[in-house]
């Protein structure tokens, strides 16, 4: 799991970093507020002054992970659209082999929050819409005749790769990305 932005009060940051570590390792519903408060070393009142509810903390956790992911994509060097698509998808294998990989934090959270109207699911949906848009933008630049459909296929591929990277051998992901892009995106 990546570290969060250092902005915010030190207590808020400790709470967010503690929640990130615990949510990712053990699951959101399995980790209680009291444990987060104890491990972050803050008072209960401090917790509630920053996060009125556990769902507010979960949303902050997901928004923080989203911010980190967006920054990583923005930091990719300029390159032709197909290479950029490969680099964006390649972040999956990079994350998976970095150690302590337990799957996608967004997919993991979605599995725990069934209500699509919940603030947590809205945060997940915002991330997914951004990701779809980034892929679509590259597909448009590459001249894809159906960029909306192709982007949806690449999001579905990404979801599968994120799970394969956790459940199977993460070293297989780069070859799968290359094969999938060759099959999904005809040569131009």
C-alpha positions as CSV (number, residue, x, y, z in Angstrom):
1,X,0.0,0.0,0.0
2,X,1.3,3.4,-0.8
3,X,1.8,6.1,1.8
4,X,-0.6,9.0,1.8
5,X,-0.2,12.7,1.3
6,X,1.6,14.4,4.2
7,X,-1.0,17.3,4.3
8,X,-3.4,17.6,7.1
9,X,-2.8,17.5,10.9
10,X,-0.4,15.0,12.3
11,X,-3.2,13.2,14.2
12,X,-5.4,13.0,11.1
13,X,-2.5,11.7,9.1
14,X,-1.7,9.0,11.7
15,X,-5.3,8.0,11.6
16,X,-5.4,7.8,7.8
17,X,-2.1,5.9,7.6
18,X,-3.1,3.5,10.3
19,X,-6.5,2.9,8.7
20,X,-4.8,2.4,5.3
21,X,-2.5,-0.3,6.7
22,X,-5.2,-2.0,8.7
23,X,-8.0,-1.8,6.1
24,X,-5.7,-3.1,3.4
25,X,-4.3,-6.0,5.4
26,X,-7.5,-7.1,7.2
27,X,-10.5,-5.7,5.5
28,X,-12.5,-2.7,6.3
29,X,-15.4,-4.3,8.2
30,X,-13.0,-6.5,10.2
31,X,-11.1,-3.4,11.6
32,X,-12.9,-1.4,14.3
33,X,-12.5,2.2,15.1
34,X,-11.2,1.5,18.6
35,X,-8.2,-0.5,17.1
36,X,-7.5,2.4,14.7
37,X,-7.6,4.9,17.5
38,X,-5.3,2.8,19.7
39,X,-2.8,2.1,17.0
40,X,-2.7,5.7,15.8
41,X,-2.2,6.9,19.4
42,X,-5.0,9.5,19.4
43,X,-8.0,10.1,21.6
44,X,-11.5,9.1,20.5
45,X,-12.5,12.7,20.4
46,X,-9.7,13.5,18.0
47,X,-10.8,10.7,15.7
48,X,-14.4,12.0,15.6
49,X,-13.2,15.6,15.1
50,X,-11.5,14.4,11.8
51,X,-13.9,11.7,10.8
52,X,-17.5,11.9,12.0
53,X,-18.0,8.2,11.1
54,X,-16.1,5.1,10.1
55,X,-17.5,5.5,6.5
56,X,-16.0,9.0,6.4
57,X,-12.6,7.5,7.3
58,X,-13.1,4.8,4.6
59,X,-13.9,7.4,2.0
60,X,-10.8,9.4,3.0
61,X,-8.7,6.2,2.7
62,X,-10.1,5.5,-0.8
63,X,-9.7,9.1,-1.9
64,X,-6.1,9.1,-0.7
65,X,-5.4,5.9,-2.6
66,X,-7.1,7.5,-5.7
67,X,-4.9,10.6,-5.3
68,X,-1.8,8.4,-5.2
69,X,-2.9,6.5,-8.3
70,X,-3.7,9.6,-10.3
71,X,-0.4,11.2,-9.4
72,X,1.4,8.0,-10.6
73,X,-0.4,8.1,-13.9
74,X,0.3,11.8,-14.3
75,X,4.0,11.2,-13.6
76,X,4.3,8.7,-16.5
77,X,6.6,10.1,-19.2
78,X,5.1,11.4,-22.4
79,X,4.8,8.6,-24.9
80,X,2.6,7.4,-27.8
81,X,-0.9,6.3,-26.7
82,X,-0.4,2.6,-27.0
83,X,2.8,2.7,-24.9
84,X,1.0,4.9,-22.4
85,X,-1.9,2.4,-22.1
86,X,0.7,-0.4,-21.6
87,X,2.4,1.7,-18.9
88,X,-0.9,2.5,-17.1
89,X,-1.9,-1.2,-17.1
90,X,1.7,-2.0,-16.2
91,X,1.3,-0.3,-12.8
92,X,-0.8,-3.3,-11.8
93,X,2.2,-5.7,-12.0
94,X,4.5,-3.1,-10.4
95,X,2.1,-2.9,-7.4
96,X,1.7,-6.7,-7.2
97,X,5.4,-7.5,-7.1
98,X,6.2,-4.7,-4.6
99,X,5.3,-6.9,-1.7
100,X,2.3,-7.2,0.7
101,X,-0.1,-7.0,-2.3
102,X,-3.6,-8.0,-1.3
103,X,-5.5,-6.9,-4.3
104,X,-7.0,-3.7,-5.4
105,X,-8.1,-1.5,-2.5
106,X,-11.1,-0.3,-4.5
107,X,-12.3,-3.7,-5.5
108,X,-11.7,-4.9,-2.0
109,X,-13.8,-2.1,-0.6
110,X,-16.5,-2.6,-3.2
111,X,-16.9,-6.2,-2.1
112,X,-17.6,-4.9,1.5
113,X,-20.0,-2.2,0.5
114,X,-22.9,-3.6,-1.5
115,X,-25.1,-0.4,-1.5
116,X,-24.2,1.5,-4.7
117,X,-25.6,4.7,-3.0
118,X,-23.2,4.6,-0.1
119,X,-20.5,7.3,0.1
120,X,-17.9,4.5,-0.1
121,X,-19.3,3.2,-3.3
122,X,-19.6,6.7,-4.7
123,X,-15.8,7.2,-4.0
124,X,-15.1,3.9,-5.8
125,X,-17.3,4.9,-8.7
126,X,-15.5,8.2,-9.0
127,X,-12.2,6.4,-9.2
128,X,-13.5,4.0,-11.8
129,X,-15.0,6.8,-13.9
130,X,-11.6,8.6,-13.9
131,X,-9.7,5.5,-14.8
132,X,-12.2,4.7,-17.7
133,X,-11.7,8.3,-18.9
134,X,-7.9,8.1,-18.8
135,X,-8.0,4.9,-20.9
136,X,-10.6,6.4,-23.3
137,X,-8.5,9.5,-23.8
138,X,-5.5,7.4,-24.9
139,X,-7.7,5.3,-27.1
140,X,-9.1,8.4,-28.8
141,X,-5.6,9.6,-29.4
142,X,-4.7,6.2,-30.9
143,X,-7.6,6.4,-33.3
144,X,-9.7,3.6,-31.8
145,X,-13.0,3.4,-33.7
146,X,-15.0,2.6,-30.5
147,X,-13.0,4.2,-27.6
148,X,-15.9,3.9,-25.1
149,X,-16.2,0.2,-25.6
150,X,-12.5,-0.4,-25.7
151,X,-12.0,1.6,-22.5
152,X,-14.7,-0.5,-20.8
153,X,-12.9,-3.7,-22.0
154,X,-9.6,-2.4,-20.6
155,X,-11.2,-1.5,-17.3
156,X,-12.6,-5.1,-17.1
157,X,-9.2,-6.4,-18.1
158,X,-7.6,-4.3,-15.3
159,X,-10.1,-5.6,-12.8
160,X,-9.2,-9.2,-13.8
161,X,-5.5,-8.5,-13.7
162,X,-5.7,-6.9,-10.3
163,X,-7.3,-10.1,-9.0
164,X,-4.9,-12.4,-10.9
165,X,-2.0,-10.5,-9.5
166,X,-3.2,-11.3,-6.0
167,X,-4.6,-14.8,-6.5
168,X,-2.1,-16.2,-9.0
169,X,1.5,-15.5,-10.0
170,X,1.9,-11.7,-10.3
171,X,4.8,-12.2,-12.6
172,X,2.4,-13.4,-15.3
173,X,0.7,-10.0,-15.5
174,X,3.1,-8.2,-17.9
175,X,2.8,-10.9,-20.5
176,X,-1.0,-10.9,-20.1
177,X,-1.1,-7.1,-20.5
178,X,0.9,-7.3,-23.7
179,X,-1.2,-10.2,-25.2
180,X,-4.4,-8.4,-24.2
181,X,-3.4,-5.1,-25.8
182,X,-2.4,-6.9,-29.0
183,X,-5.7,-8.7,-29.2
184,X,-8.0,-5.8,-28.1
185,X,-6.3,-3.1,-30.1
186,X,-5.8,-3.9,-33.7
187,X,-2.6,-2.6,-35.4
188,X,-3.0,0.8,-37.1
